[in-house]
Amino acid sequence: MNKLFRSRTDSKLTGLCGGLAEWLGINATMIRLLVIIAALCSFGTVVLIYMIGCLLVPKAPQNHYDFTPPYQS
């Protein structure tokens, strides 16, 4: 089972969306778009959840390079 980390390689702000995309095996752009839409529709609740997630989810270790996207075989 894969462990959830904040991404070091696919990071725009904190790497949380990139790490979540790696963990789920989907494109990080889709996660980022969903987070932006949800943040606009939730009146800031998703932003608070994102901040808490950044504090709770650890940064990926330096040698954590076992990610192979499913769309690039």
PyMOL Python script that loads the backbone (N, CA, C, O; Angstrom):
from pymol import cmd

cmd.read_pdbstr("""\
ATOM      1  N   MET A   1       0.835  -1.179   0.000  1.00  0.00           N
ATOM      2  CA  MET A   1       0.000   0.000   0.000  1.00  0.00           C
ATOM      3  C   MET A   1       0.885   1.250   0.000  1.00  0.00           C
ATOM      4  O   MET A   1       1.839   1.341   0.773  1.00  0.00           O
ATOM      5  N   ASN A   2       0.570   2.190  -0.853  1.00  0.00           N
ATOM      6  CA  ASN A   2       1.333   3.433  -0.944  1.00  0.00           C
ATOM      7  C   ASN A   2       1.004   4.348   0.230  1.00  0.00           C
ATOM      8  O   ASN A   2      -0.128   4.380   0.713  1.00  0.00           O
ATOM      9  N   LYS A   3       2.001   5.082   0.673  1.00  0.00           N
ATOM     10  CA  LYS A   3       1.806   6.052   1.738  1.00  0.00           C
ATOM     11  C   LYS A   3       1.635   7.436   1.111  1.00  0.00           C
ATOM     12  O   LYS A   3       2.279   7.762   0.113  1.00  0.00           O
ATOM     13  N   LEU A   4       0.779   8.225   1.696  1.00  0.00           N
ATOM     14  CA  LEU A   4       0.514   9.570   1.195  1.00  0.00           C
ATOM     15  C   LEU A   4       1.591  10.521   1.681  1.00  0.00           C
ATOM     16  O   LEU A   4       1.834  10.648   2.881  1.00  0.00           O
ATOM     17  N   PHE A   5       2.243  11.195   0.719  1.00  0.00           N
ATOM     18  CA  PHE A   5       3.246  12.222   1.003  1.00  0.00           C
ATOM     19  C   PHE A   5       2.909  13.464   0.195  1.00  0.00           C
ATOM     20  O   PHE A   5       2.211  13.388  -0.816  1.00  0.00           O
ATOM     21  N   ARG A   6       3.412  14.610   0.649  1.00  0.00           N
ATOM     22  CA  ARG A   6       3.383  15.801  -0.197  1.00  0.00           C
ATOM     23  C   ARG A   6       4.511  15.654  -1.207  1.00  0.00           C
ATOM     24  O   ARG A   6       5.629  15.288  -0.845  1.00  0.00           O
ATOM     25  N   SER A   7       4.225  15.933  -2.450  1.00  0.00           N
ATOM     26  CA  SER A   7       5.188  15.708  -3.526  1.00  0.00           C
ATOM     27  C   SER A   7       6.311  16.738  -3.498  1.00  0.00           C
ATOM     28  O   SER A   7       6.087  17.917  -3.226  1.00  0.00           O
ATOM     29  N   ARG A   8       7.517  16.272  -3.784  1.00  0.00           N
ATOM     30  CA  ARG A   8       8.660  17.179  -3.957  1.00  0.00           C
ATOM     31  C   ARG A   8       8.839  17.559  -5.426  1.00  0.00           C
ATOM     32  O   ARG A   8       9.386  18.618  -5.731  1.00  0.00           O
ATOM     33  N   THR A   9       8.382  16.704  -6.329  1.00  0.00           N
ATOM     34  CA  THR A   9       8.610  16.937  -7.753  1.00  0.00           C
ATOM     35  C   THR A   9       7.429  17.606  -8.443  1.00  0.00           C
ATOM     36  O   THR A   9       7.625  18.355  -9.401  1.00  0.00           O
ATOM     37  N   ASP A  10       6.212  17.355  -7.980  1.00  0.00           N
ATOM     38  CA  ASP A  10       5.004  17.907  -8.605  1.00  0.00           C
ATOM     39  C   ASP A  10       4.344  18.855  -7.613  1.00  0.00           C
ATOM     40  O   ASP A  10       3.285  18.556  -7.061  1.00  0.00           O
ATOM     41  N   SER A  11       4.984  20.002  -7.394  1.00  0.00           N
ATOM     42  CA  SER A  11       4.547  20.926  -6.364  1.00  0.00           C
ATOM     43  C   SER A  11       4.323  22.320  -6.944  1.00  0.00           C
ATOM     44  O   SER A  11       5.175  22.852  -7.655  1.00  0.00           O
ATOM     45  N   LYS A  12       3.177  22.899  -6.635  1.00  0.00           N
ATOM     46  CA  LYS A  12       2.907  24.298  -6.999  1.00  0.00           C
ATOM     47  C   LYS A  12       2.960  25.186  -5.753  1.00  0.00           C
ATOM     48  O   LYS A  12       3.658  26.200  -5.749  1.00  0.00           O
ATOM     49  N   LEU A  13       2.235  24.817  -4.706  1.00  0.00           N
ATOM     50  CA  LEU A  13       2.291  25.553  -3.441  1.00  0.00           C
ATOM     51  C   LEU A  13       3.022  24.734  -2.380  1.00  0.00           C
ATOM     52  O   LEU A  13       4.130  25.076  -1.967  1.00  0.00           O
ATOM     53  N   THR A  14       2.388  23.657  -1.950  1.00  0.00           N
ATOM     54  CA  THR A  14       2.976  22.838  -0.889  1.00  0.00           C
ATOM     55  C   THR A  14       3.227  21.403  -1.317  1.00  0.00           C
ATOM     56  O   THR A  14       3.872  20.653  -0.584  1.00  0.00           O
ATOM     57  N   GLY A  15       2.740  21.001  -2.477  1.00  0.00           N
ATOM     58  CA  GLY A  15       2.912  19.635  -2.952  1.00  0.00           C
ATOM     59  C   GLY A  15       1.796  18.700  -2.531  1.00  0.00           C
ATOM     60  O   GLY A  15       1.848  17.509  -2.835  1.00  0.00           O
ATOM     61  N   LEU A  16       0.780  19.213  -1.835  1.00  0.00           N
ATOM     62  CA  LEU A  16      -0.302  18.358  -1.358  1.00  0.00           C
ATOM     63  C   LEU A  16      -1.133  17.798  -2.509  1.00  0.00           C
ATOM     64  O   LEU A  16      -1.423  16.601  -2.526  1.00  0.00           O
ATOM     65  N   CYS A  17      -1.514  18.616  -3.451  1.00  0.00           N
ATOM     66  CA  CYS A  17      -2.301  18.129  -4.592  1.00  0.00           C
ATOM     67  C   CYS A  17      -1.484  17.168  -5.454  1.00  0.00           C
ATOM     68  O   CYS A  17      -2.015  16.169  -5.937  1.00  0.00           O
ATOM     69  N   GLY A  18      -0.208  17.460  -5.648  1.00  0.00           N
ATOM     70  CA  GLY A  18       0.657  16.568  -6.407  1.00  0.00           C
ATOM     71  C   GLY A  18       0.835  15.231  -5.719  1.00  0.00           C
ATOM     72  O   GLY A  18       0.830  14.187  -6.371  1.00  0.00           O
ATOM     73  N   GLY A  19       0.993  15.255  -4.404  1.00  0.00           N
ATOM     74  CA  GLY A  19       1.123  14.018  -3.644  1.00  0.00           C
ATOM     75  C   GLY A  19      -0.157  13.217  -3.628  1.00  0.00           C
ATOM     76  O   GLY A  19      -0.124  11.989  -3.710  1.00  0.00           O
ATOM     77  N   LEU A  20      -1.288  13.898  -3.524  1.00  0.00           N
ATOM     78  CA  LEU A  20      -2.581  13.223  -3.571  1.00  0.00           C
ATOM     79  C   LEU A  20      -2.809  12.589  -4.934  1.00  0.00           C
ATOM     80  O   LEU A  20      -3.344  11.485  -5.029  1.00  0.00           O
ATOM     81  N   ALA A  21      -2.405  13.286  -5.986  1.00  0.00           N
ATOM     82  CA  ALA A  21      -2.543  12.731  -7.335  1.00  0.00           C
ATOM     83  C   ALA A  21      -1.658  11.507  -7.518  1.00  0.00           C
ATOM     84  O   ALA A  21      -2.084  10.525  -8.126  1.00  0.00           O
ATOM     85  N   GLU A  22      -0.433  11.549  -7.004  1.00  0.00           N
ATOM     86  CA  GLU A  22       0.449  10.377  -7.070  1.00  0.00           C
ATOM     87  C   GLU A  22      -0.157   9.210  -6.306  1.00  0.00           C
ATOM     88  O   GLU A  22      -0.121   8.072  -6.776  1.00  0.00           O
ATOM     89  N   TRP A  23      -0.709   9.483  -5.140  1.00  0.00           N
ATOM     90  CA  TRP A  23      -1.295   8.452  -4.301  1.00  0.00           C
ATOM     91  C   TRP A  23      -2.512   7.813  -4.964  1.00  0.00           C
ATOM     92  O   TRP A  23      -2.707   6.600  -4.883  1.00  0.00           O
ATOM     93  N   LEU A  24      -3.338   8.648  -5.630  1.00  0.00           N
ATOM     94  CA  LEU A  24      -4.534   8.140  -6.301  1.00  0.00           C
ATOM     95  C   LEU A  24      -4.245   7.608  -7.699  1.00  0.00           C
ATOM     96  O   LEU A  24      -5.052   6.868  -8.262  1.00  0.00           O
ATOM     97  N   GLY A  25      -3.094   7.981  -8.264  1.00  0.00           N
ATOM     98  CA  GLY A  25      -2.739   7.533  -9.604  1.00  0.00           C
ATOM     99  C   GLY A  25      -3.455   8.285 -10.713  1.00  0.00           C
ATOM    100  O   GLY A  25      -3.750   7.723 -11.767  1.00  0.00           O
ATOM    101  N   ILE A  26      -3.736   9.570 -10.466  1.00  0.00           N
ATOM    102  CA  ILE A  26      -4.397  10.390 -11.493  1.00  0.00           C
ATOM    103  C   ILE A  26      -3.571  11.651 -11.738  1.00  0.00           C
ATOM    104  O   ILE A  26      -2.562  11.886 -11.073  1.00  0.00           O
ATOM    105  N   ASN A  27      -4.006  12.438 -12.683  1.00  0.00           N
ATOM    106  CA  ASN A  27      -3.301  13.648 -13.079  1.00  0.00           C
ATOM    107  C   ASN A  27      -3.461  14.729 -12.000  1.00  0.00           C
ATOM    108  O   ASN A  27      -4.567  14.956 -11.509  1.00  0.00           O
ATOM    109  N   ALA A  28      -2.374  15.384 -11.638  1.00  0.00           N
ATOM    110  CA  ALA A  28      -2.394  16.411 -10.597  1.00  0.00           C
ATOM    111  C   ALA A  28      -3.214  17.628 -11.001  1.00  0.00           C
ATOM    112  O   ALA A  28      -3.770  18.309 -10.139  1.00  0.00           O
ATOM    113  N   THR A  29      -3.296  17.907 -12.273  1.00  0.00           N
ATOM    114  CA  THR A  29      -4.088  19.052 -12.739  1.00  0.00           C
ATOM    115  C   THR A  29      -5.559  18.866 -12.398  1.00  0.00           C
ATOM    116  O   THR A  29      -6.242  19.829 -12.052  1.00  0.00           O
ATOM    117  N   MET A  30      -6.046  17.646 -12.493  1.00  0.00           N
ATOM    118  CA  MET A  30      -7.444  17.373 -12.143  1.00  0.00           C
ATOM    119  C   MET A  30      -7.688  17.631 -10.654  1.00  0.00           C
ATOM    120  O   MET A  30      -8.710  18.209 -10.284  1.00  0.00           O
ATOM    121  N   ILE A  31      -6.764  17.210  -9.811  1.00  0.00           N
ATOM    122  CA  ILE A  31      -6.896  17.452  -8.370  1.00  0.00           C
ATOM    123  C   ILE A  31      -6.879  18.952  -8.094  1.00  0.00           C
ATOM    124  O   ILE A  31      -7.689  19.454  -7.314  1.00  0.00           O
ATOM    125  N   ARG A  32      -5.960  19.662  -8.732  1.00  0.00           N
ATOM    126  CA  ARG A  32      -5.858  21.114  -8.503  1.00  0.00           C
ATOM    127  C   ARG A  32      -7.132  21.840  -8.939  1.00  0.00           C
ATOM    128  O   ARG A  32      -7.608  22.734  -8.240  1.00  0.00           O
ATOM    129  N   LEU A  33      -7.682  21.456 -10.092  1.00  0.00           N
ATOM    130  CA  LEU A  33      -8.930  22.068 -10.551  1.00  0.00           C
ATOM    131  C   LEU A  33     -10.080  21.780  -9.598  1.00  0.00           C
ATOM    132  O   LEU A  33     -10.880  22.668  -9.301  1.00  0.00           O
ATOM    133  N   LEU A  34     -10.169  20.546  -9.117  1.00  0.00           N
ATOM    134  CA  LEU A  34     -11.223  20.197  -8.165  1.00  0.00           C
ATOM    135  C   LEU A  34     -11.080  20.989  -6.861  1.00  0.00           C
ATOM    136  O   LEU A  34     -12.079  21.422  -6.287  1.00  0.00           O
ATOM    137  N   VAL A  35      -9.858  21.176  -6.398  1.00  0.00           N
ATOM    138  CA  VAL A  35      -9.629  21.935  -5.165  1.00  0.00           C
ATOM    139  C   VAL A  35     -10.015  23.398  -5.363  1.00  0.00           C
ATOM    140  O   VAL A  35     -10.629  23.997  -4.480  1.00  0.00           O
ATOM    141  N   ILE A  36      -9.668  23.972  -6.495  1.00  0.00           N
ATOM    142  CA  ILE A  36     -10.014  25.371  -6.761  1.00  0.00           C
ATOM    143  C   ILE A  36     -11.523  25.553  -6.845  1.00  0.00           C
ATOM    144  O   ILE A  36     -12.069  26.481  -6.249  1.00  0.00           O
ATOM    145  N   ILE A  37     -12.199  24.678  -7.577  1.00  0.00           N
ATOM    146  CA  ILE A  37     -13.663  24.771  -7.699  1.00  0.00           C
ATOM    147  C   ILE A  37     -14.326  24.569  -6.346  1.00  0.00           C
ATOM    148  O   ILE A  37     -15.250  25.300  -5.989  1.00  0.00           O
ATOM    149  N   ALA A  38     -13.857  23.575  -5.587  1.00  0.00           N
ATOM    150  CA  ALA A  38     -14.429  23.318  -4.263  1.00  0.00           C
ATOM    151  C   ALA A  38     -14.167  24.487  -3.317  1.00  0.00           C
ATOM    152  O   ALA A  38     -15.028  24.823  -2.504  1.00  0.00           O
ATOM    153  N   ALA A  39     -13.004  25.105  -3.410  1.00  0.00           N
ATOM    154  CA  ALA A  39     -12.689  26.243  -2.542  1.00  0.00           C
ATOM    155  C   ALA A  39     -13.607  27.424  -2.839  1.00  0.00           C
ATOM    156  O   ALA A  39     -14.035  28.128  -1.924  1.00  0.00           O
ATOM    157  N   LEU A  40     -13.906  27.639  -4.108  1.00  0.00           N
ATOM    158  CA  LEU A  40     -14.799  28.739  -4.474  1.00  0.00           C
ATOM    159  C   LEU A  40     -16.233  28.471  -4.037  1.00  0.00           C
ATOM    160  O   LEU A  40     -16.956  29.400  -3.678  1.00  0.00           O
ATOM    161  N   CYS A  41     -16.645  27.215  -4.062  1.00  0.00           N
ATOM    162  CA  CYS A  41     -18.022  26.856  -3.722  1.00  0.00           C
ATOM    163  C   CYS A  41     -18.242  26.624  -2.233  1.00  0.00           C
ATOM    164  O   CYS A  41     -19.389  26.597  -1.786  1.00  0.00           O
ATOM    165  N   SER A  42     -17.188  26.457  -1.460  1.00  0.00           N
ATOM    166  CA  SER A  42     -17.344  26.094  -0.046  1.00  0.00           C
ATOM    167  C   SER A  42     -17.131  27.269   0.905  1.00  0.00           C
ATOM    168  O   SER A  42     -17.158  27.082   2.121  1.00  0.00           O
ATOM    169  N   PHE A  43     -16.924  28.453   0.387  1.00  0.00           N
ATOM    170  CA  PHE A  43     -16.735  29.648   1.209  1.00  0.00           C
ATOM    171  C   PHE A  43     -15.552  29.511   2.168  1.00  0.00           C
ATOM    172  O   PHE A  43     -15.609  29.976   3.306  1.00  0.00           O
ATOM    173  N   GLY A  44     -14.482  28.869   1.699  1.00  0.00           N
ATOM    174  CA  GLY A  44     -13.261  28.799   2.477  1.00  0.00           C
ATOM    175  C   GLY A  44     -13.045  27.532   3.272  1.00  0.00           C
ATOM    176  O   GLY A  44     -11.968  27.341   3.837  1.00  0.00           O
ATOM    177  N   THR A  45     -14.035  26.659   3.335  1.00  0.00           N
ATOM    178  CA  THR A  45     -13.870  25.423   4.101  1.00  0.00           C
ATOM    179  C   THR A  45     -12.779  24.544   3.517  1.00  0.00           C
ATOM    180  O   THR A  45     -11.993  23.961   4.264  1.00  0.00           O
ATOM    181  N   VAL A  46     -12.717  24.439   2.209  1.00  0.00           N
ATOM    182  CA  VAL A  46     -11.708  23.605   1.554  1.00  0.00           C
ATOM    183  C   VAL A  46     -10.315  24.195   1.761  1.00  0.00           C
ATOM    184  O   VAL A  46      -9.341  23.449   1.870  1.00  0.00           O
ATOM    185  N   VAL A  47     -10.208  25.500   1.816  1.00  0.00           N
ATOM    186  CA  VAL A  47      -8.918  26.138   2.080  1.00  0.00           C
ATOM    187  C   VAL A  47      -8.430  25.752   3.479  1.00  0.00           C
ATOM    188  O   VAL A  47      -7.246  25.475   3.668  1.00  0.00           O
ATOM    189  N   LEU A  48      -9.327  25.734   4.446  1.00  0.00           N
ATOM    190  CA  LEU A  48      -8.972  25.326   5.798  1.00  0.00           C
ATOM    191  C   LEU A  48      -8.546  23.855   5.826  1.00  0.00           C
ATOM    192  O   LEU A  48      -7.559  23.510   6.476  1.00  0.00           O
ATOM    193  N   ILE A  49      -9.278  22.994   5.130  1.00  0.00           N
ATOM    194  CA  ILE A  49      -8.930  21.571   5.051  1.00  0.00           C
ATOM    195  C   ILE A  49      -7.578  21.400   4.361  1.00  0.00           C
ATOM    196  O   ILE A  49      -6.780  20.557   4.769  1.00  0.00           O
ATOM    197  N   TYR A  50      -7.313  22.187   3.323  1.00  0.00           N
ATOM    198  CA  TYR A  50      -6.031  22.136   2.619  1.00  0.00           C
ATOM    199  C   TYR A  50      -4.890  22.506   3.566  1.00  0.00           C
ATOM    200  O   TYR A  50      -3.854  21.842   3.586  1.00  0.00           O
ATOM    201  N   MET A  51      -5.085  23.565   4.346  1.00  0.00           N
ATOM    202  CA  MET A  51      -4.052  23.989   5.298  1.00  0.00           C
ATOM    203  C   MET A  51      -3.783  22.913   6.354  1.00  0.00           C
ATOM    204  O   MET A  51      -2.630  22.649   6.697  1.00  0.00           O
ATOM    205  N   ILE A  52      -4.843  22.298   6.861  1.00  0.00           N
ATOM    206  CA  ILE A  52      -4.675  21.225   7.841  1.00  0.00           C
ATOM    207  C   ILE A  52      -3.962  20.041   7.199  1.00  0.00           C
ATOM    208  O   ILE A  52      -3.097  19.425   7.821  1.00  0.00           O
ATOM    209  N   GLY A  53      -4.324  19.716   5.943  1.00  0.00           N
ATOM    210  CA  GLY A  53      -3.653  18.634   5.231  1.00  0.00           C
ATOM    211  C   GLY A  53      -2.175  18.900   5.039  1.00  0.00           C
ATOM    212  O   GLY A  53      -1.364  17.978   5.128  1.00  0.00           O
ATOM    213  N   CYS A  54      -1.815  20.139   4.780  1.00  0.00           N
ATOM    214  CA  CYS A  54      -0.395  20.497   4.626  1.00  0.00           C
ATOM    215  C   CYS A  54       0.379  20.296   5.919  1.00  0.00           C
ATOM    216  O   CYS A  54       1.561  19.953   5.894  1.00  0.00           O
ATOM    217  N   LEU A  55      -0.278  20.506   7.031  1.00  0.00           N
ATOM    218  CA  LEU A  55       0.380  20.313   8.319  1.00  0.00           C
ATOM    219  C   LEU A  55       0.482  18.833   8.697  1.00  0.00           C
ATOM    220  O   LEU A  55       1.452  18.425   9.336  1.00  0.00           O
ATOM    221  N   LEU A  56      -0.509  18.028   8.309  1.00  0.00           N
ATOM    222  CA  LEU A  56      -0.553  16.628   8.727  1.00  0.00           C
ATOM    223  C   LEU A  56       0.183  15.672   7.797  1.00  0.00           C
ATOM    224  O   LEU A  56       0.759  14.685   8.255  1.00  0.00           O
ATOM    225  N   VAL A  57       0.170  15.954   6.495  1.00  0.00           N
ATOM    226  CA  VAL A  57       0.794  15.048   5.524  1.00  0.00           C
ATOM    227  C   VAL A  57       2.278  15.391   5.420  1.00  0.00           C
ATOM    228  O   VAL A  57       2.627  16.538   5.139  1.00  0.00           O
ATOM    229  N   PRO A  58       3.154  14.414   5.642  1.00  0.00           N
ATOM    230  CA  PRO A  58       4.598  14.705   5.603  1.00  0.00           C
ATOM    231  C   PRO A  58       5.113  14.891   4.179  1.00  0.00           C
ATOM    232  O   PRO A  58       4.544  14.371   3.219  1.00  0.00           O
ATOM    233  N   LYS A  59       6.200  15.644   4.068  1.00  0.00           N
ATOM    234  CA  LYS A  59       6.885  15.822   2.787  1.00  0.00           C
ATOM    235  C   LYS A  59       7.540  14.503   2.394  1.00  0.00           C
ATOM    236  O   LYS A  59       8.038  13.777   3.254  1.00  0.00           O
ATOM    237  N   ALA A  60       7.542  14.193   1.112  1.00  0.00           N
ATOM    238  CA  ALA A  60       8.148  12.947   0.635  1.00  0.00           C
ATOM    239  C   ALA A  60       9.641  12.931   0.953  1.00  0.00           C
ATOM    240  O   ALA A  60      10.297  13.970   0.883  1.00  0.00           O
ATOM    241  N   PRO A  61      10.184  11.762   1.303  1.00  0.00           N
ATOM    242  CA  PRO A  61      11.626  11.676   1.542  1.00  0.00           C
ATOM    243  C   PRO A  61      12.420  12.003   0.270  1.00  0.00           C
ATOM    244  O   PRO A  61      11.882  11.936  -0.835  1.00  0.00           O
ATOM    245  N   GLN A  62      13.674  12.349   0.430  1.00  0.00           N
ATOM    246  CA  GLN A  62      14.512  12.716  -0.715  1.00  0.00           C
ATOM    247  C   GLN A  62      14.641  11.589  -1.726  1.00  0.00           C
ATOM    248  O   GLN A  62      14.748  11.858  -2.922  1.00  0.00           O
ATOM    249  N   ASN A  63      14.635  10.341  -1.288  1.00  0.00           N
ATOM    250  CA  ASN A  63      14.833   9.210  -2.193  1.00  0.00           C
ATOM    251  C   ASN A  63      13.518   8.569  -2.625  1.00  0.00           C
ATOM    252  O   ASN A  63      13.526   7.417  -3.058  1.00  0.00           O
ATOM    253  N   HIS A  64      12.408   9.258  -2.527  1.00  0.00           N
ATOM    254  CA  HIS A  64      11.084   8.721  -2.868  1.00  0.00           C
ATOM    255  C   HIS A  64      10.775   9.001  -4.338  1.00  0.00           C
ATOM    256  O   HIS A  64      10.123   9.992  -4.663  1.00  0.00           O
ATOM    257  N   TYR A  65      11.255   8.106  -5.236  1.00  0.00           N
ATOM    258  CA  TYR A  65      11.050   8.304  -6.671  1.00  0.00           C
ATOM    259  C   TYR A  65      10.395   7.101  -7.319  1.00  0.00           C
ATOM    260  O   TYR A  65      10.645   6.841  -8.496  1.00  0.00           O
ATOM    261  N   ASP A  66       9.565   6.351  -6.598  1.00  0.00           N
ATOM    262  CA  ASP A  66       8.955   5.151  -7.159  1.00  0.00           C
ATOM    263  C   ASP A  66       7.638   5.425  -7.869  1.00  0.00           C
ATOM    264  O   ASP A  66       6.894   4.490  -8.165  1.00  0.00           O
ATOM    265  N   PHE A  67       7.337   6.686  -8.145  1.00  0.00           N
ATOM    266  CA  PHE A  67       6.077   7.039  -8.799  1.00  0.00           C
ATOM    267  C   PHE A  67       6.183   6.881 -10.309  1.00  0.00           C
ATOM    268  O   PHE A  67       7.074   7.450 -10.940  1.00  0.00           O
ATOM    269  N   THR A  68       5.266   6.102 -10.885  1.00  0.00           N
ATOM    270  CA  THR A  68       5.132   6.006 -12.341  1.00  0.00           C
ATOM    271  C   THR A  68       3.670   6.271 -12.667  1.00  0.00           C
ATOM    272  O   THR A  68       2.807   5.465 -12.318  1.00  0.00           O
ATOM    273  N   PRO A  69       3.374   7.389 -13.330  1.00  0.00           N
ATOM    274  CA  PRO A  69       1.995   7.730 -13.626  1.00  0.00           C
ATOM    275  C   PRO A  69       1.332   6.666 -14.495  1.00  0.00           C
ATOM    276  O   PRO A  69       1.979   6.103 -15.377  1.00  0.00           O
ATOM    277  N   PRO A  70       0.051   6.381 -14.258  1.00  0.00           N
ATOM    278  CA  PRO A  70      -0.632   5.365 -15.060  1.00  0.00           C
ATOM    279  C   PRO A  70      -0.819   5.774 -16.504  1.00  0.00           C
ATOM    280  O   PRO A  70      -0.981   4.915 -17.371  1.00  0.00           O
ATOM    281  N   TYR A  71      -0.801   7.084 -16.787  1.00  0.00           N
ATOM    282  CA  TYR A  71      -1.001   7.547 -18.154  1.00  0.00           C
ATOM    283  C   TYR A  71       0.303   7.592 -18.945  1.00  0.00           C
ATOM    284  O   TYR A  71       0.288   7.960 -20.120  1.00  0.00           O
ATOM    285  N   GLN A  72       1.424   7.229 -18.339  1.00  0.00           N
ATOM    286  CA  GLN A  72       2.712   7.155 -19.038  1.00  0.00           C
ATOM    287  C   GLN A  72       3.306   5.769 -18.827  1.00  0.00           C
ATOM    288  O   GLN A  72       4.098   5.576 -17.904  1.00  0.00           O
ATOM    289  N   SER A  73       2.945   4.813 -19.654  1.00  0.00           N
ATOM    290  CA  SER A  73       3.449   3.457 -19.428  1.00  0.00           C
ATOM    291  C   SER A  73       4.744   3.169 -20.094  1.00  0.00           C
ATOM    292  O   SER A  73       5.266   2.060 -19.976  1.00  0.00           O
TER     293      SER A  73
END
""", "prot")
cmd.dss("prot")
cmd.show_as("cartoon", "prot")
cmd.util.cbc("prot")
cmd.orient("prot")
